[in-house]
Amino acid sequence: MRYTLFDGQRDAIIFLARILLMILFVLSGWSKLTGFEGTVGYLASLGAPAPTVAAAVAVIMEFFVAILLILGFYTRPLALLFALFVLGTALIGHPFWNMVEPARAANMTQFFKNMSIIGGLLLLAVTGAGRFSLDRR
Protein backbone atom coordinates (compact mmCIF):
# COMPACT_ATOMS: atom_id res chain seq x y z
CA MET A 1 0.00 0.00 0.00
CA ARG A 2 1.38 3.40 -0.96
CA TYR A 3 1.21 6.45 1.23
CA THR A 4 0.15 9.04 -1.32
CA LEU A 5 -0.02 11.77 1.32
CA PHE A 6 3.80 11.95 1.29
CA ASP A 7 4.49 11.34 -2.40
CA GLY A 8 4.61 14.99 -3.38
CA GLN A 9 6.40 16.01 -0.18
CA ARG A 10 9.27 13.51 -0.19
CA ASP A 11 12.03 16.00 -1.04
CA ALA A 12 10.78 18.63 1.40
CA ILE A 13 10.55 16.03 4.18
CA ILE A 14 14.08 14.79 3.48
CA PHE A 15 15.32 18.39 3.59
CA LEU A 16 13.55 18.98 6.91
CA ALA A 17 15.00 15.70 8.24
CA ARG A 18 18.53 16.82 7.29
CA ILE A 19 18.04 20.07 9.17
CA LEU A 20 16.56 18.37 12.23
CA LEU A 21 19.28 15.71 12.32
CA MET A 22 22.09 18.24 12.09
CA ILE A 23 20.98 21.38 13.94
CA LEU A 24 22.12 20.06 17.32
CA PHE A 25 25.53 19.20 15.87
CA VAL A 26 25.97 22.61 14.22
CA LEU A 27 25.23 24.36 17.52
CA SER A 28 27.45 21.98 19.48
CA GLY A 29 30.24 22.21 16.91
CA TRP A 30 30.15 26.01 17.02
CA SER A 31 30.43 25.86 20.81
CA LYS A 32 33.40 23.50 20.52
CA LEU A 33 35.03 25.72 17.90
CA THR A 34 34.68 28.92 19.92
CA GLY A 35 35.68 27.19 23.17
CA PHE A 36 38.33 24.91 21.72
CA GLU A 37 40.60 24.72 24.79
CA GLY A 38 37.65 23.80 26.99
CA THR A 39 36.71 21.09 24.48
CA VAL A 40 40.25 19.69 24.63
CA GLY A 41 40.11 19.68 28.43
CA TYR A 42 36.74 17.95 28.47
CA LEU A 43 37.88 15.25 26.04
CA ALA A 44 41.04 14.73 28.11
CA SER A 45 38.86 14.25 31.20
CA LEU A 46 36.93 11.54 29.33
CA GLY A 47 40.16 9.73 28.50
CA ALA A 48 39.81 10.36 24.77
CA PRO A 49 42.98 9.46 22.87
CA ALA A 50 44.88 12.53 21.61
CA PRO A 51 42.36 15.03 23.00
CA THR A 52 43.55 17.93 20.81
CA VAL A 53 43.17 15.84 17.65
CA ALA A 54 39.84 14.48 18.93
CA ALA A 55 38.62 18.03 19.56
CA ALA A 56 39.63 19.09 16.04
CA VAL A 57 37.82 16.08 14.59
CA ALA A 58 34.74 16.91 16.67
CA VAL A 59 34.73 20.51 15.39
CA ILE A 60 35.19 19.43 11.79
CA MET A 61 32.44 16.82 12.00
CA GLU A 62 29.93 18.64 14.19
CA PHE A 63 30.21 22.03 12.58
CA PHE A 64 31.55 21.77 9.05
CA VAL A 65 30.33 18.31 8.00
CA ALA A 66 26.94 18.93 9.63
CA ILE A 67 26.55 22.09 7.54
CA LEU A 68 27.49 20.11 4.42
CA LEU A 69 24.81 17.55 5.27
CA ILE A 70 22.20 20.29 5.74
CA LEU A 71 23.18 21.66 2.33
CA GLY A 72 23.05 18.15 0.87
CA PHE A 73 26.64 18.00 -0.35
CA TYR A 74 28.12 14.49 -0.74
CA THR A 75 25.24 13.38 1.43
CA ARG A 76 25.49 9.61 1.19
CA PRO A 77 29.19 9.20 2.06
CA LEU A 78 29.14 11.99 4.65
CA ALA A 79 26.07 10.50 6.34
CA LEU A 80 27.93 7.19 6.69
CA LEU A 81 31.04 8.96 7.99
CA PHE A 82 28.91 10.94 10.43
CA ALA A 83 27.24 7.73 11.63
CA LEU A 84 30.68 6.33 12.49
CA PHE A 85 31.56 9.57 14.27
CA VAL A 86 28.36 9.43 16.34
CA LEU A 87 29.08 5.80 17.22
CA GLY A 88 32.55 6.80 18.42
CA THR A 89 31.18 9.64 20.52
CA ALA A 90 28.61 7.29 22.05
CA LEU A 91 31.27 4.75 22.98
CA ILE A 92 33.72 7.33 24.37
CA GLY A 93 31.28 9.86 25.83
CA HIS A 94 28.50 7.69 27.22
CA PRO A 95 29.92 4.36 28.49
CA PHE A 96 26.93 3.67 30.75
CA TRP A 97 28.02 0.04 31.22
CA ASN A 98 30.92 1.29 33.39
CA MET A 99 28.78 3.59 35.55
CA VAL A 100 26.58 3.44 38.61
CA GLU A 101 23.26 5.21 39.15
CA PRO A 102 22.26 8.00 38.54
CA ALA A 103 24.99 8.60 35.93
CA ARG A 104 24.28 5.18 34.42
CA ALA A 105 20.65 6.00 33.58
CA ALA A 106 21.48 9.43 32.16
CA ASN A 107 24.30 8.09 30.00
CA MET A 108 22.26 5.11 28.84
CA THR A 109 19.65 7.55 27.54
CA GLN A 110 22.33 9.62 25.79
CA PHE A 111 23.93 6.49 24.33
CA PHE A 112 20.65 5.28 22.85
CA LYS A 113 19.84 8.77 21.56
CA ASN A 114 23.10 8.51 19.64
CA MET A 115 21.98 5.12 18.30
CA SER A 116 18.73 6.76 17.13
CA ILE A 117 20.69 9.49 15.37
CA ILE A 118 22.78 6.80 13.68
CA GLY A 119 19.53 5.26 12.43
CA GLY A 120 18.51 8.57 10.89
CA LEU A 121 21.94 8.98 9.30
CA LEU A 122 21.78 5.48 7.81
CA LEU A 123 18.37 6.29 6.33
CA LEU A 124 19.84 9.49 4.89
CA ALA A 125 22.72 7.49 3.40
CA VAL A 126 20.20 5.18 1.71
CA THR A 127 17.69 7.80 0.53
CA GLY A 128 20.15 10.50 -0.44
CA ALA A 129 19.62 14.22 0.00
CA GLY A 130 16.61 14.63 -2.26
CA ARG A 131 15.89 17.41 -4.71
CA PHE A 132 16.61 20.31 -2.34
CA SER A 133 20.35 19.73 -2.14
CA LEU A 134 23.66 20.53 -3.73
CA ASP A 135 23.89 16.86 -4.72
CA ARG A 136 21.04 17.44 -7.18
CA ARG A 137 22.72 20.43 -8.84
DSSP file (Angstrom, degrees, kcal/mol; ACC not computed):
  #  RESIDUE AA STRUCTURE BP1 BP2  ACC     N-H-->O    O-->H-N    N-H-->O    O-->H-N    TCO  KAPPA ALPHA  PHI   PSI    X-CA   Y-CA   Z-CA
    1    1 A M              0   0    0      0, 0.0     2,-0.2     0, 0.0     0, 0.0   0.000 360.0 360.0 360.0 131.5    0.0    0.0    0.0
    2    2 A R        -     0   0    0      1,-0.0     2,-0.9     3,-0.0     3,-0.1  -0.616 360.0-135.7 -90.8 149.7    1.4    3.4   -1.0
    3    3 A Y    >>  +     0   0    0     -2,-0.2     3,-1.4     1,-0.2     4,-0.6  -0.776  25.4 177.8-103.6  86.1    1.2    6.5    1.2
    4    4 A T  H >>  +     0   0    0     -2,-0.9     4,-0.6     1,-0.3     3,-0.5   0.713  69.2  75.9 -66.3 -21.4    0.1    9.0   -1.3
    5    5 A L  H 34 S+     0   0    0      1,-0.2    -1,-0.3     2,-0.1     3,-0.2   0.854 104.8  36.2 -56.2 -35.5    0.0   11.8    1.3
    6    6 A F  H X> S+     0   0    0     -3,-1.4     3,-1.0     1,-0.1     4,-0.7   0.532  90.7  93.6 -97.7  -8.3    3.8   11.9    1.3
    7    7 A D  H X< S+     0   0    0     -4,-0.6     3,-0.7    -3,-0.5     4,-0.2   0.902  93.0  38.2 -54.9 -47.6    4.5   11.3   -2.4
    8    8 A G  T 3< S+     0   0    0     -4,-0.6    -1,-0.3     1,-0.2     4,-0.2   0.574 118.4  51.0 -80.8  -8.4    4.6   15.0   -3.4
    9    9 A Q  T <> S+     0   0    0     -3,-1.0     4,-2.8     1,-0.1     5,-0.3   0.352  73.7 108.4-109.3   3.8    6.4   16.0   -0.2
   10   10 A R  H <X S+     0   0    0     -4,-0.7     4,-2.4    -3,-0.7     5,-0.2   0.894  82.0  44.0 -51.6 -51.1    9.3   13.5   -0.2
   11   11 A D  H  > S+     0   0    0      1,-0.2     4,-2.1    -4,-0.2    -1,-0.2   0.882 114.5  49.1 -66.9 -38.6   12.0   16.0   -1.0
   12   12 A A  H  > S+     0   0    0      2,-0.2     4,-2.5     1,-0.2    -1,-0.2   0.894 111.8  49.5 -66.5 -39.0   10.8   18.6    1.4
   13   13 A I  H  X S+     0   0    0     -4,-2.8     4,-2.6     2,-0.2    -2,-0.2   0.902 110.3  49.9 -67.6 -40.4   10.5   16.0    4.2
   14   14 A I  H  X S+     0   0    0     -4,-2.4     4,-2.3    -5,-0.3    -2,-0.2   0.908 111.1  50.0 -63.3 -40.7   14.1   14.8    3.5
   15   15 A F  H  X S+     0   0    0     -4,-2.1     4,-2.1     2,-0.2    -2,-0.2   0.938 111.7  47.4 -62.0 -46.9   15.3   18.4    3.6
   16   16 A L  H  X S+     0   0    0     -4,-2.5     4,-2.8     1,-0.2    -2,-0.2   0.898 110.7  52.9 -60.7 -40.5   13.5   19.0    6.9
   17   17 A A  H  X S+     0   0    0     -4,-2.6     4,-2.7     2,-0.2    -1,-0.2   0.897 106.8  52.2 -62.9 -40.3   15.0   15.7    8.2
   18   18 A R  H  X S+     0   0    0     -4,-2.3     4,-1.7     2,-0.2    -1,-0.2   0.924 112.0  46.1 -61.3 -43.5   18.5   16.8    7.3
   19   19 A I  H  X S+     0   0    0     -4,-2.1     4,-2.2     1,-0.2    -2,-0.2   0.948 114.4  46.6 -63.5 -48.4   18.0   20.1    9.2
   20   20 A L  H  < S+     0   0    0     -4,-2.8     4,-0.5     1,-0.2    -2,-0.2   0.862 112.7  50.1 -65.3 -36.2   16.6   18.4   12.2
   21   21 A L  H  < S+     0   0    0     -4,-2.7     4,-0.3    -5,-0.2    -1,-0.2   0.853 121.2  33.5 -66.6 -34.3   19.3   15.7   12.3
   22   22 A M  H  X S+     0   0    0     -4,-1.7     4,-2.5    -5,-0.2     5,-0.2   0.640  91.6  85.1-102.8 -15.9   22.1   18.2   12.1
   23   23 A I  H  X S+     0   0    0     -4,-2.2     4,-2.2     1,-0.2     5,-0.2   0.893  92.6  50.6 -60.1 -41.0   21.0   21.4   13.9
   24   24 A L  H  > S+     0   0    0     -4,-0.5     4,-2.5     1,-0.2    -1,-0.2   0.903 111.9  48.6 -60.2 -41.0   22.1   20.1   17.3
   25   25 A F  H  > S+     0   0    0     -4,-0.3     4,-3.2    -3,-0.2     5,-0.2   0.886 108.7  52.3 -69.8 -38.5   25.5   19.2   15.9
   26   26 A V  H  X S+     0   0    0     -4,-2.5     4,-2.3     2,-0.2    -2,-0.2   0.942 113.5  44.2 -61.4 -46.5   26.0   22.6   14.2
   27   27 A L  H  X S+     0   0    0     -4,-2.2     4,-1.9    -5,-0.2    -2,-0.2   0.918 117.1  45.2 -64.1 -43.7   25.2   24.4   17.5
   28   28 A S  H  X S+     0   0    0     -4,-2.5     4,-2.3    -5,-0.2    -2,-0.2   0.894 112.6  51.3 -67.2 -40.4   27.4   22.0   19.5
   29   29 A G  H  X S+     0   0    0     -4,-3.2     4,-2.5    33,-0.4    34,-0.2   0.887 108.4  51.5 -64.8 -39.1   30.2   22.2   16.9
   30   30 A W  H  X S+     0   0    0     -4,-2.3     4,-2.7    -5,-0.2     5,-0.2   0.913 109.9  50.1 -63.4 -42.0   30.1   26.0   17.0
   31   31 A S  H  X S+     0   0    0     -4,-1.9     4,-1.3     1,-0.2    -2,-0.2   0.904 112.1  47.3 -61.8 -41.8   30.4   25.9   20.8
   32   32 A K  H  < S+     0   0    0     -4,-2.3     7,-0.3     2,-0.2    -2,-0.2   0.881 112.5  50.3 -66.8 -37.8   33.4   23.5   20.5
   33   33 A L  H >< S+     0   0    0     -4,-2.5     3,-0.8     1,-0.2    -2,-0.2   0.928 114.7  41.7 -66.1 -46.1   35.0   25.7   17.9
   34   34 A T  H 3< S+     0   0    0     -4,-2.7    -1,-0.2     1,-0.3    -2,-0.2   0.664 124.5  37.9 -79.7 -15.2   34.7   28.9   19.9
   35   35 A G  T 3X S+     0   0    0     -4,-1.3     4,-2.0    -5,-0.2     3,-0.3  -0.335  75.1 149.3-123.8  50.2   35.7   27.2   23.2
   36   36 A F  H <>  +     0   0    0     -3,-0.8     4,-2.4     1,-0.2     5,-0.2   0.864  68.3  51.1 -59.0 -43.9   38.3   24.9   21.7
   37   37 A E  H  > S+     0   0    0      1,-0.2     4,-2.3     2,-0.2    -1,-0.2   0.891 110.4  50.3 -63.3 -38.6   40.6   24.7   24.8
   38   38 A G  H  > S+     0   0    0     -3,-0.3     4,-2.4     2,-0.2    -1,-0.2   0.876 109.1  52.3 -64.5 -37.3   37.6   23.8   27.0
   39   39 A T  H  X S+     0   0    0     -4,-2.0     4,-2.6    -7,-0.3    -2,-0.2   0.916 108.9  49.7 -63.4 -44.0   36.7   21.1   24.5
   40   40 A V  H  X S+     0   0    0     -4,-2.4     4,-2.2     1,-0.2    -2,-0.2   0.926 111.8  48.8 -60.4 -45.1   40.2   19.7   24.6
   41   41 A G  H  X S+     0   0    0     -4,-2.3     4,-2.0     2,-0.2    -2,-0.2   0.899 111.3  49.4 -61.9 -42.1   40.1   19.7   28.4
   42   42 A Y  H  X S+     0   0    0     -4,-2.4     4,-1.3     2,-0.2    -2,-0.2   0.931 111.6  47.9 -64.0 -45.6   36.7   17.9   28.5
   43   43 A L  H  X>S+     0   0    0     -4,-2.6     5,-2.5     1,-0.2     4,-0.5   0.865 110.0  53.2 -65.3 -34.7   37.9   15.3   26.0
   44   44 A A  H ><5S+     0   0    0     -4,-2.2     3,-1.1     1,-0.2    -1,-0.2   0.895 105.8  54.0 -63.9 -39.3   41.0   14.7   28.1
   45   45 A S  H 3<5S+     0   0    0     -4,-2.0    -1,-0.2     1,-0.3    -2,-0.2   0.782 106.3  52.8 -66.9 -25.2   38.9   14.2   31.2
   46   46 A L  H 3<5S-     0   0    0     -4,-1.3    -1,-0.3    -3,-0.1    -2,-0.2   0.588 117.5-114.2 -81.8 -10.9   36.9   11.5   29.3
   47   47 A G  T <<5 +     0   0    0     -3,-1.1    -3,-0.2    -4,-0.5    -2,-0.1   0.702  54.0 169.5  83.6  20.3   40.2    9.7   28.5
   48   48 A A      < -     0   0    0     -5,-2.5    -1,-0.2    -6,-0.1     2,-0.2  -0.427  41.1-108.0 -65.3 138.4   39.8   10.4   24.8
   49   49 A P  S    S-     0   0    0      0, 0.0     5,-0.3     0, 0.0    -1,-0.1  -0.470  96.5  -0.9 -67.6 138.8   43.0    9.5   22.9
   50   50 A A  S  > S-     0   0    0     -2,-0.2     4,-3.0     3,-0.1     3,-0.4   0.947  77.8-162.2  45.9  69.9   44.9   12.5   21.6
   51   51 A P  H  > S+     0   0    0      0, 0.0     4,-2.3     0, 0.0     5,-0.2   0.787  83.7  53.1 -58.2 -31.8   42.4   15.0   23.0
   52   52 A T  H  > S+     0   0    0      2,-0.2     4,-2.0     1,-0.2     5,-0.1   0.929 113.7  42.8 -67.9 -43.5   43.5   17.9   20.8
   53   53 A V  H  > S+     0   0    0     -3,-0.4     4,-2.6     2,-0.2     5,-0.2   0.916 114.2  51.8 -66.3 -42.8   43.2   15.8   17.7
   54   54 A A  H  X S+     0   0    0     -4,-3.0     4,-2.5    -5,-0.3    -2,-0.2   0.890 109.3  50.3 -61.2 -39.4   39.8   14.5   18.9
   55   55 A A  H  X S+     0   0    0     -4,-2.3     4,-2.4    -5,-0.2    -1,-0.2   0.906 110.4  49.4 -65.5 -41.4   38.6   18.0   19.6
   56   56 A A  H  X S+     0   0    0     -4,-2.0     4,-2.6     2,-0.2    -2,-0.2   0.915 111.7  48.7 -63.5 -42.6   39.6   19.1   16.0
   57   57 A V  H  X S+     0   0    0     -4,-2.6     4,-2.9     1,-0.2     5,-0.3   0.918 110.3  51.9 -62.2 -42.9   37.8   16.1   14.6
   58   58 A A  H  X S+     0   0    0     -4,-2.5     4,-3.0     2,-0.2     5,-0.4   0.913 111.2  46.9 -60.8 -43.2   34.7   16.9   16.7
   59   59 A V  H  X>S+     0   0    0     -4,-2.4     4,-2.2     2,-0.2     5,-1.1   0.934 113.5  48.0 -64.5 -45.8   34.7   20.5   15.4
   60   60 A I  I  <>S+     0   0    0     -4,-2.6     5,-2.7     3,-0.2     6,-0.3   0.941 120.0  38.0 -60.5 -47.9   35.2   19.4   11.8
   61   61 A M  I  <>S+     0   0    0     -4,-2.9     5,-1.3     3,-0.2    -2,-0.2   0.964 120.8  42.2 -69.0 -52.6   32.4   16.8   12.0
   62   62 A E  I  <5S+     0   0    0     -4,-3.0   -33,-0.4    -5,-0.3   -32,-0.2   0.815 129.9  22.2 -72.1 -31.1   29.9   18.6   14.2
   63   63 A F  I  X5S+     0   0    0     -4,-2.2     4,-1.8    -5,-0.4    -3,-0.2   0.888 131.5  29.0 -99.3 -61.0   30.2   22.0   12.6
   64   64 A F  I  ><S+     0   0    0     -5,-1.1     4,-2.0    -4,-0.3    -3,-0.2   0.938 124.8  41.8 -73.2 -47.6   31.5   21.8    9.0
   65   65 A V  I  ><S+     0   0    0     -5,-2.7     4,-2.3     1,-0.2    -1,-0.2   0.887 113.0  55.3 -68.3 -36.6   30.3   18.3    8.0
   66   66 A A  H  ><S+     0   0    0     -5,-1.3     4,-2.1    -6,-0.3    -1,-0.2   0.909 107.8  49.2 -61.2 -41.0   26.9   18.9    9.6
   67   67 A I  H  X S+     0   0    0     -4,-1.8     4,-2.4     2,-0.2    -1,-0.2   0.910 109.2  52.5 -64.0 -41.0   26.5   22.1    7.5
   68   68 A L  H  X>S+     0   0    0     -4,-2.0     5,-2.5     1,-0.2     4,-0.9   0.891 109.1  50.0 -61.1 -38.5   27.5   20.1    4.4
   69   69 A L  H  <5S+     0   0    0     -4,-2.3    -1,-0.2     3,-0.2    -2,-0.2   0.884 108.7  51.3 -68.6 -37.6   24.8   17.6    5.3
   70   70 A I  H  <5S+     0   0    0     -4,-2.1    -2,-0.2     1,-0.2    -1,-0.2   0.922 112.6  46.7 -61.8 -42.0   22.2   20.3    5.7
   71   71 A L  H  <5S-     0   0    0     -4,-2.4    63,-1.9    -5,-0.2    -1,-0.2   0.668 115.0-121.4 -73.3 -15.9   23.2   21.7    2.3
   72   72 A G  T  <5 +     0   0    0     -4,-0.9    63,-2.2    61,-0.3     2,-0.5   0.921  55.0 156.0  76.0  45.6   23.0   18.2    0.9
   73   73 A F  S   <S-     0   0    0     -5,-2.5    -1,-0.2     1,-0.2     5,-0.1  -0.927  75.7 -16.8-109.6 120.2   26.6   18.0   -0.3
   74   74 A Y  S  > S+     0   0    0     -2,-0.5     4,-2.2     3,-0.1     5,-0.3   0.922  87.9 170.6  50.8  47.6   28.1   14.5   -0.7
   75   75 A T  H  >  +     0   0    0     -3,-0.3     4,-2.6     1,-0.2     5,-0.2   0.889  59.9  50.9 -60.9 -48.9   25.2   13.4    1.4
   76   76 A R  H  > S+     0   0    0      1,-0.2     4,-1.7     2,-0.2    -1,-0.2   0.952 116.5  37.3 -62.6 -52.5   25.5    9.6    1.2
   77   77 A P  H  > S+     0   0    0      0, 0.0     4,-2.4     0, 0.0    -1,-0.2   0.901 118.5  50.2 -67.9 -36.6   29.2    9.2    2.1
   78   78 A L  H  X S+     0   0    0     -4,-2.2     4,-2.7     2,-0.2    -2,-0.2   0.854 107.2  54.4 -69.6 -32.3   29.1   12.0    4.6
   79   79 A A  H  X S+     0   0    0     -4,-2.6     4,-2.0    -5,-0.3    -1,-0.2   0.909 110.6  46.6 -64.9 -40.4   26.1   10.5    6.3
   80   80 A L  H  X S+     0   0    0     -4,-1.7     4,-1.8    -5,-0.2    -2,-0.2   0.926 113.6  48.0 -65.9 -43.6   27.9    7.2    6.7
   81   81 A L  H  X S+     0   0    0     -4,-2.4     4,-2.1     1,-0.2    -2,-0.2   0.912 111.8  50.2 -61.7 -42.3   31.0    9.0    8.0
   82   82 A F  H  X S+     0   0    0     -4,-2.7     4,-2.8     1,-0.2    -1,-0.2   0.867 105.7  56.4 -65.2 -36.2   28.9   10.9   10.4
   83   83 A A  H  X S+     0   0    0     -4,-2.0     4,-2.1     2,-0.2    -1,-0.2   0.906 108.2  47.8 -61.6 -41.2   27.2    7.7   11.6
   84   84 A L  H  X S+     0   0    0     -4,-1.8     4,-2.4     2,-0.2    -2,-0.2   0.903 111.0  51.6 -65.3 -40.6   30.7    6.3   12.5
   85   85 A F  H  X S+     0   0    0     -4,-2.1     4,-2.5     2,-0.2    -2,-0.2   0.930 109.8  48.5 -60.5 -46.3   31.6    9.6   14.3
   86   86 A V  H  X S+     0   0    0     -4,-2.8     4,-2.1     1,-0.2    -1,-0.2   0.874 109.7  52.9 -64.6 -36.8   28.4    9.4   16.3
   87   87 A L  H  X S+     0   0    0     -4,-2.1     4,-2.4     2,-0.2    -1,-0.2   0.935 109.6  48.9 -61.7 -45.4   29.1    5.8   17.2
   88   88 A G  H  X S+     0   0    0     -4,-2.4     4,-2.5     1,-0.2     5,-0.3   0.905 110.8  49.4 -60.8 -42.3   32.6    6.8   18.4
   89   89 A T  H  X S+     0   0    0     -4,-2.5     4,-2.8     1,-0.2     5,-0.4   0.863 110.4  51.6 -67.1 -33.6   31.2    9.6   20.5
   90   90 A A  H  X S+     0   0    0     -4,-2.1     4,-1.7     3,-0.2    -2,-0.2   0.927 112.9  44.6 -65.8 -44.1   28.6    7.3   22.0
   91   91 A L  H  < S+     0   0    0     -4,-2.4    -2,-0.2     2,-0.2    -1,-0.2   0.887 124.1  33.8 -68.9 -39.0   31.3    4.8   23.0
   92   92 A I  H  < S+     0   0    0     -4,-2.5    -2,-0.2    -5,-0.2    -3,-0.2   0.892 126.8  36.9 -82.6 -41.9   33.7    7.3   24.4
   93   93 A G  H  < S+     0   0    0     -4,-2.8    -3,-0.2    -5,-0.3    -2,-0.2   0.687 124.1  33.0 -89.6 -19.6   31.3    9.9   25.8
   94   94 A H     <  +     0   0    0     -4,-1.7     2,-2.4    -5,-0.4    -1,-0.2  -0.310  59.6 159.1-135.7  53.4   28.5    7.7   27.2
   95   95 A P    >   +     0   0    0      0, 0.0     3,-2.1     0, 0.0     4,-0.1  -0.422  10.0 166.3 -77.7  72.2   29.9    4.4   28.5
   96   96 A F  G >   +     0   0    0     -2,-2.4     3,-1.8     1,-0.3    12,-0.1   0.751  64.9  71.4 -60.7 -25.8   26.9    3.7   30.7
   97   97 A W  G 3  S+     0   0    0      1,-0.3    -1,-0.3    -3,-0.2     7,-0.1   0.658  99.3  48.5 -67.7 -15.2   28.0    0.0   31.2
   98   98 A N  G <  S+     0   0    0     -3,-2.1    -1,-0.3     2,-0.1     2,-0.2   0.292 103.2  83.9-101.9   8.1   30.9    1.3   33.4
   99   99 A M    <   -     0   0    0     -3,-1.8     2,-0.3    -4,-0.1    -3,-0.0  -0.638  63.5-139.1-115.2 165.2   28.8    3.6   35.6
  100  100 A V    >>  -     0   0    0     -2,-0.2     4,-1.7     1,-0.1     3,-0.6  -0.785  50.9 -42.3-114.6 164.2   26.6    3.4   38.6
  101  101 A E  T 34 S+     0   0    0      1,-0.3    -1,-0.1    -2,-0.3     0, 0.0  -0.314 117.7  20.0 -63.2 148.8   23.3    5.2   39.2
  102  102 A P  T 3> S+     0   0    0      0, 0.0     4,-1.9     0, 0.0    -1,-0.3  -0.993 129.0  46.7 -86.7  -8.9   22.3    8.0   38.5
  103  103 A A  H <> S+     0   0    0     -3,-0.6     4,-2.7     1,-0.2     5,-0.3   0.863 108.4  60.2 -61.4 -34.4   25.0    8.6   35.9
  104  104 A R  H  X S+     0   0    0     -4,-1.7     4,-2.2     1,-0.2    -1,-0.2   0.938 106.1  44.5 -58.7 -48.9   24.3    5.2   34.4
  105  105 A A  H  > S+     0   0    0      2,-0.2     4,-2.0     1,-0.2    -1,-0.2   0.918 114.7  48.5 -64.3 -43.8   20.7    6.0   33.6
  106  106 A A  H  X S+     0   0    0     -4,-1.9     4,-1.9     1,-0.2    -1,-0.2   0.916 115.2  44.1 -63.6 -43.0   21.5    9.4   32.2
  107  107 A N  H  X S+     0   0    0     -4,-2.7     4,-2.7     2,-0.2   -11,-0.3   0.803 108.6  57.3 -75.1 -28.2   24.3    8.1   30.0
  108  108 A M  H  X S+     0   0    0     -4,-2.2     4,-2.5    -5,-0.3    -1,-0.2   0.925 108.0  48.4 -64.5 -42.9   22.3    5.1   28.8
  109  109 A T  H  X S+     0   0    0     -4,-2.0     4,-1.9     2,-0.2    -2,-0.2   0.935 113.3  46.7 -61.0 -46.4   19.6    7.5   27.5
  110  110 A Q  H  X S+     0   0    0     -4,-1.9     4,-2.1     2,-0.2    -2,-0.2   0.897 110.9  52.9 -63.4 -40.4   22.3    9.6   25.8
  111  111 A F  H  X S+     0   0    0     -4,-2.7     4,-1.7     1,-0.2    -1,-0.2   0.939 111.8  44.4 -60.1 -47.9   23.9    6.5   24.3
  112  112 A F  H  X S+     0   0    0     -4,-2.5     4,-1.9     2,-0.2    -1,-0.2   0.768 107.9  58.3 -74.4 -23.6   20.6    5.3   22.9
  113  113 A K  H  X S+     0   0    0     -4,-1.9     4,-2.3     2,-0.2    -1,-0.2   0.908 106.1  50.6 -64.2 -41.5   19.8    8.8   21.6
  114  114 A N  H  X S+     0   0    0     -4,-2.1     4,-2.4     1,-0.2    -2,-0.2   0.901 107.5  52.7 -61.4 -39.5   23.1    8.5   19.6
  115  115 A M  H  X S+     0   0    0     -4,-1.7     4,-1.9     1,-0.2    -1,-0.2   0.890 108.5  50.9 -63.3 -37.7   22.0    5.1   18.3
  116  116 A S  H  X S+     0   0    0     -4,-1.9     4,-1.9     2,-0.2    -2,-0.2   0.903 108.7  50.7 -64.8 -41.4   18.7    6.8   17.1
  117  117 A I  H  X S+     0   0    0     -4,-2.3     4,-2.5     1,-0.2    -2,-0.2   0.903 107.1  54.3 -62.3 -41.1   20.7    9.5   15.4
  118  118 A I  H  X S+     0   0    0     -4,-2.4     4,-2.6     1,-0.2    -1,-0.2   0.905 105.4  54.2 -59.1 -40.9   22.8    6.8   13.7
  119  119 A G  H  X S+     0   0    0     -4,-1.9     4,-2.1     1,-0.2    -1,-0.2   0.923 109.1  47.3 -58.7 -44.9   19.5    5.3   12.4
  120  120 A G  H  X S+     0   0    0     -4,-1.9     4,-2.1     1,-0.2    -2,-0.2   0.892 111.6  50.7 -63.4 -39.9   18.5    8.6   10.9
  121  121 A L  H  X S+     0   0    0     -4,-2.5     4,-2.3     2,-0.2    -2,-0.2   0.879 108.7  51.5 -66.6 -37.6   21.9    9.0    9.3
  122  122 A L  H  X S+     0   0    0     -4,-2.6     4,-1.7     2,-0.2    -2,-0.2   0.904 109.5  50.1 -66.0 -40.1   21.8    5.5    7.8
  123  123 A L  H  X S+     0   0    0     -4,-2.1     4,-3.0     1,-0.2     5,-0.3   0.907 110.4  50.4 -61.5 -40.6   18.4    6.3    6.3
  124  124 A L  H  X S+     0   0    0     -4,-2.1     4,-2.5     1,-0.2    -2,-0.2   0.885 107.6  53.4 -64.5 -38.4   19.8    9.5    4.9
  125  125 A A  H  < S+     0   0    0     -4,-2.3    -1,-0.2     1,-0.2    -2,-0.2   0.855 114.8  41.9 -63.9 -34.0   22.7    7.5    3.4
  126  126 A V  H  < S+     0   0    0     -4,-1.7    -2,-0.2    -5,-0.1    -1,-0.2   0.901 121.5  38.0 -79.6 -43.3   20.2    5.2    1.7
  127  127 A T  H  < S-     0   0    0     -4,-3.0     3,-0.3     1,-0.2    -2,-0.2   0.806  99.1-143.7 -80.1 -29.1   17.7    7.8    0.5
  128  128 A G     <  -     0   0    0     -4,-2.5    -1,-0.2    -5,-0.3    -2,-0.1  -0.293  37.8 -62.4  83.2-179.5   20.2   10.5   -0.4
  129  129 A A        -     0   0    0      1,-0.2     3,-0.3   -57,-0.1    -1,-0.2   0.635  69.8-138.4 -82.3 -15.5   19.6   14.2    0.0
  130  130 A G        -     0   0    0     -3,-0.3     6,-0.3     1,-0.2    -1,-0.2  -0.276  43.6 -48.9  82.1-175.4   16.6   14.6   -2.3
  131  131 A R  S    S+     0   0    0      1,-0.2     2,-1.9     4,-0.1    -1,-0.2   0.829 123.8  69.4 -67.9 -35.3   15.9   17.4   -4.7
  132  132 A F  S    S+     0   0    0     -3,-0.3     2,-0.3  -121,-0.2    -1,-0.2  -0.501  88.1  88.3 -87.3  71.9   16.6   20.3   -2.3
  133  133 A S  S    S-     0   0    0     -2,-1.9     3,-0.4    -3,-0.1     4,-0.3  -0.979  85.1-113.2-158.0 162.3   20.3   19.7   -2.1
  134  134 A L  S >  S+     0   0    0    -63,-1.9     3,-1.1    -2,-0.3   -61,-0.2   0.761 112.0  69.2 -72.6 -25.1   23.7   20.5   -3.7
  135  135 A D  T 3  S+     0   0    0    -63,-2.2    -1,-0.2     1,-0.2   -62,-0.1   0.835  97.3  52.1 -60.2 -31.6   23.9   16.9   -4.7
  136  136 A R  T 3         0   0    0     -3,-0.4    -1,-0.2    -6,-0.3    -2,-0.2   0.578 360.0 360.0 -82.2  -9.8   21.0   17.4   -7.2
  137  137 A R    <         0   0    0     -3,-1.1    -1,-0.2    -4,-0.3    -2,-0.2   0.445 360.0 360.0 -87.9 360.0   22.7   20.4   -8.8
